[in-house]
Amino acid sequence: MDSKHYIEPSKEDGKKRRNATVKEVAQLFRDQGYQCALTGEPLEPEVASIDHIVPLARGGDNTVNNMQCVHIIVNRMKNTMTQEAFVEWCTKVAKHTHKGTF
């Protein structure tokens, strides 16, 4: 495989990791049952987006193990947050806007 399929070694272990292929991403979409990984909403191709579970800006990589399919709006809102931080903020918003129902 040529060098365009590999990313720089991880700072933690020094191993090169292969970038996810289109085939792997398509399989991920199927494995998720064509649903958003964070909302469970059905995903049509025109609103599906690939999210890095650990954002690239926070040291994540482009392997399929660090990817999930989400709705494009969810991906835009998550931006560079970790999944845990994003869920925490969503919970705060929901609690604040739905006082007495949480």
C-alpha atoms as an extended CHARMM CRD file, in Angstrom:
* protein
*
       102  EXT
         1         1  MET       CA              0.0000000000        0.0000000000        0.0000000000  PROA      1               0.0000000000
         2         2  ASP       CA              1.3800000000        3.4240000000       -0.8370000000  PROA      2               0.0000000000
         3         3  SER       CA              2.1610000000        6.1190000000        1.7490000000  PROA      3               0.0000000000
         4         4  LYS       CA             -1.0650000000        8.1090000000        1.2210000000  PROA      4               0.0000000000
         5         5  HSD       CA             -2.9370000000        5.3720000000        3.1000000000  PROA      5               0.0000000000
         6         6  TYR       CA             -0.9010000000        5.7830000000        6.2500000000  PROA      6               0.0000000000
         7         7  ILE       CA             -0.8270000000        8.4870000000        8.8740000000  PROA      7               0.0000000000
         8         8  GLU       CA              2.0240000000        9.5580000000       11.1030000000  PROA      8               0.0000000000
         9         9  PRO       CA              2.9250000000        7.2710000000       14.0020000000  PROA      9               0.0000000000
        10        10  SER       CA              0.9990000000        7.8150000000       17.2110000000  PROA      10              0.0000000000
        11        11  LYS       CA              2.8890000000        9.7440000000       19.8620000000  PROA      11              0.0000000000
        12        12  GLU       CA              1.8710000000        7.0830000000       22.3820000000  PROA      12              0.0000000000
        13        13  ASP       CA              3.1480000000        3.9330000000       20.6950000000  PROA      13              0.0000000000
        14        14  GLY       CA              5.0050000000        4.9750000000       17.5370000000  PROA      14              0.0000000000
        15        15  LYS       CA              2.9730000000        2.6100000000       15.3120000000  PROA      15              0.0000000000
        16        16  LYS       CA              1.7390000000        3.7470000000       11.9190000000  PROA      16              0.0000000000
        17        17  ARG       CA             -1.9950000000        3.4690000000       11.4870000000  PROA      17              0.0000000000
        18        18  ARG       CA             -3.7450000000        3.0720000000        8.1730000000  PROA      18              0.0000000000
        19        19  ASN       CA             -6.3250000000        5.6540000000        7.1470000000  PROA      19              0.0000000000
        20        20  ALA       CA             -9.8450000000        4.2500000000        6.8630000000  PROA      20              0.0000000000
        21        21  THR       CA            -10.8220000000        3.2340000000        3.3500000000  PROA      21              0.0000000000
        22        22  VAL       CA            -14.1000000000        4.0550000000        1.6190000000  PROA      22              0.0000000000
        23        23  LYS       CA            -15.0080000000        0.3800000000        1.9140000000  PROA      23              0.0000000000
        24        24  GLU       CA            -14.4430000000        0.4230000000        5.6900000000  PROA      24              0.0000000000
        25        25  VAL       CA            -16.5070000000        3.5840000000        6.1210000000  PROA      25              0.0000000000
        26        26  ALA       CA            -19.3400000000        2.0870000000        4.0590000000  PROA      26              0.0000000000
        27        27  GLN       CA            -19.2300000000       -1.0070000000        6.2820000000  PROA      27              0.0000000000
        28        28  LEU       CA            -19.3110000000        1.2050000000        9.3820000000  PROA      28              0.0000000000
        29        29  PHE       CA            -22.4570000000        2.8760000000        8.0500000000  PROA      29              0.0000000000
        30        30  ARG       CA            -24.0550000000       -0.5490000000        7.5260000000  PROA      30              0.0000000000
        31        31  ASP       CA            -22.8740000000       -1.8080000000       10.9370000000  PROA      31              0.0000000000
        32        32  GLN       CA            -24.5750000000        1.1690000000       12.5910000000  PROA      32              0.0000000000
        33        33  GLY       CA            -27.8250000000        0.2200000000       10.8750000000  PROA      33              0.0000000000
        34        34  TYR       CA            -27.8470000000        3.4920000000        8.9330000000  PROA      34              0.0000000000
        35        35  GLN       CA            -28.4610000000        5.3710000000       12.1960000000  PROA      35              0.0000000000
        36        36  CYS       CA            -26.6890000000        8.2780000000       13.8750000000  PROA      36              0.0000000000
        37        37  ALA       CA            -24.3270000000        6.8920000000       16.5130000000  PROA      37              0.0000000000
        38        38  LEU       CA            -25.2250000000        9.6900000000       18.9310000000  PROA      38              0.0000000000
        39        39  THR       CA            -28.9630000000       10.2170000000       18.4070000000  PROA      39              0.0000000000
        40        40  GLY       CA            -30.1860000000        6.9380000000       16.9350000000  PROA      40              0.0000000000
        41        41  GLU       CA            -31.9570000000        8.9080000000       14.2040000000  PROA      41              0.0000000000
        42        42  PRO       CA            -32.0710000000        7.3520000000       10.7160000000  PROA      42              0.0000000000
        43        43  LEU       CA            -29.3280000000        8.6170000000        8.4080000000  PROA      43              0.0000000000
        44        44  GLU       CA            -29.8780000000        9.3070000000        4.7540000000  PROA      44              0.0000000000
        45        45  PRO       CA            -26.6880000000        9.7250000000        2.6890000000  PROA      45              0.0000000000
        46        46  GLU       CA            -27.2850000000       13.4490000000        2.1860000000  PROA      46              0.0000000000
        47        47  VAL       CA            -27.2140000000       14.1260000000        5.9620000000  PROA      47              0.0000000000
        48        48  ALA       CA            -24.6840000000       11.5000000000        7.0450000000  PROA      48              0.0000000000
        49        49  SER       CA            -21.2840000000       12.6510000000        8.2370000000  PROA      49              0.0000000000
        50        50  ILE       CA            -18.1780000000       10.9390000000        9.5640000000  PROA      50              0.0000000000
        51        51  ASP       CA            -17.2580000000       11.9920000000       13.0860000000  PROA      51              0.0000000000
        52        52  HSD       CA            -13.9100000000       11.3490000000       14.7400000000  PROA      52              0.0000000000
        53        53  ILE       CA            -14.6950000000        9.9770000000       18.2070000000  PROA      53              0.0000000000
        54        54  VAL       CA            -11.4280000000       11.4500000000       19.4380000000  PROA      54              0.0000000000
        55        55  PRO       CA            -11.1590000000       14.6050000000       17.3170000000  PROA      55              0.0000000000
        56        56  LEU       CA             -8.0970000000       15.0120000000       15.1240000000  PROA      56              0.0000000000
        57        57  ALA       CA             -7.4590000000       18.3030000000       16.9300000000  PROA      57              0.0000000000
        58        58  ARG       CA             -7.1560000000       16.3140000000       20.1760000000  PROA      58              0.0000000000
        59        59  GLY       CA             -4.8180000000       13.6500000000       18.8440000000  PROA      59              0.0000000000
        60        60  GLY       CA             -7.3230000000       11.2730000000       17.2520000000  PROA      60              0.0000000000
        61        61  ASP       CA             -6.5420000000        9.4650000000       14.0350000000  PROA      61              0.0000000000
        62        62  ASN       CA             -8.2180000000        8.5830000000       10.7500000000  PROA      62              0.0000000000
        63        63  THR       CA             -8.6960000000        4.8860000000       11.4580000000  PROA      63              0.0000000000
        64        64  VAL       CA            -12.1660000000        3.3970000000       11.2190000000  PROA      64              0.0000000000
        65        65  ASN       CA            -11.9410000000        2.5370000000       14.9330000000  PROA      65              0.0000000000
        66        66  ASN       CA            -11.9640000000        6.2880000000       15.6570000000  PROA      66              0.0000000000
        67        67  MET       CA            -14.9310000000        7.0050000000       13.3900000000  PROA      67              0.0000000000
        68        68  GLN       CA            -18.6790000000        6.9280000000       13.7070000000  PROA      68              0.0000000000
        69        69  CYS       CA            -21.4720000000        7.9830000000       11.4030000000  PROA      69              0.0000000000
        70        70  VAL       CA            -23.5510000000       10.8620000000       12.7330000000  PROA      70              0.0000000000
        71        71  HSD       CA            -26.0100000000       13.4120000000       11.4170000000  PROA      71              0.0000000000
        72        72  ILE       CA            -24.1680000000       16.3630000000        9.9020000000  PROA      72              0.0000000000
        73        73  ILE       CA            -25.8140000000       18.7720000000       12.3800000000  PROA      73              0.0000000000
        74        74  VAL       CA            -24.6070000000       16.6640000000       15.3090000000  PROA      74              0.0000000000
        75        75  ASN       CA            -21.0880000000       16.6170000000       13.8510000000  PROA      75              0.0000000000
        76        76  ARG       CA            -21.0970000000       20.4000000000       13.4560000000  PROA      76              0.0000000000
        77        77  MET       CA            -22.2600000000       20.8530000000       17.0500000000  PROA      77              0.0000000000
        78        78  LYS       CA            -19.7000000000       18.3950000000       18.4270000000  PROA      78              0.0000000000
        79        79  ASN       CA            -16.9200000000       20.1360000000       16.5080000000  PROA      79              0.0000000000
        80        80  THR       CA            -13.6350000000       19.4140000000       18.3450000000  PROA      80              0.0000000000
        81        81  MET       CA            -15.1590000000       18.1660000000       21.6070000000  PROA      81              0.0000000000
        82        82  THR       CA            -14.5980000000       14.6440000000       22.7940000000  PROA      82              0.0000000000
        83        83  GLN       CA            -17.6830000000       12.4850000000       22.7510000000  PROA      83              0.0000000000
        84        84  GLU       CA            -17.8660000000       12.5870000000       26.5470000000  PROA      84              0.0000000000
        85        85  ALA       CA            -17.6730000000       16.3970000000       26.6530000000  PROA      85              0.0000000000
        86        86  PHE       CA            -20.2890000000       16.7180000000       23.9160000000  PROA      86              0.0000000000
        87        87  VAL       CA            -22.7540000000       14.4300000000       25.7130000000  PROA      87              0.0000000000
        88        88  GLU       CA            -22.1190000000       16.3000000000       28.9710000000  PROA      88              0.0000000000
        89        89  TRP       CA            -22.9210000000       19.6460000000       27.3210000000  PROA      89              0.0000000000
        90        90  CYS       CA            -26.0070000000       18.2470000000       25.5850000000  PROA      90              0.0000000000
        91        91  THR       CA            -27.2320000000       16.9680000000       28.9630000000  PROA      91              0.0000000000
        92        92  LYS       CA            -26.6890000000       20.3970000000       30.5400000000  PROA      92              0.0000000000
        93        93  VAL       CA            -28.6510000000       22.0760000000       27.7420000000  PROA      93              0.0000000000
        94        94  ALA       CA            -31.4860000000       19.5570000000       28.0140000000  PROA      94              0.0000000000
        95        95  LYS       CA            -31.6740000000       19.9170000000       31.8000000000  PROA      95              0.0000000000
        96        96  HSD       CA            -31.6670000000       23.6930000000       31.5890000000  PROA      96              0.0000000000
        97        97  THR       CA            -34.3000000000       23.9520000000       28.8800000000  PROA      97              0.0000000000
        98        98  HSD       CA            -36.5330000000       21.2240000000       30.3160000000  PROA      98              0.0000000000
        99        99  LYS       CA            -36.4230000000       22.1230000000       34.0210000000  PROA      99              0.0000000000
       100       100  GLY       CA            -38.5010000000       19.7780000000       36.0980000000  PROA      100             0.0000000000
       101       101  THR       CA            -38.5960000000       17.0170000000       33.4930000000  PROA      101             0.0000000000
       102       102  PHE       CA            -35.1170000000       15.5780000000       34.1270000000  PROA      102             0.0000000000
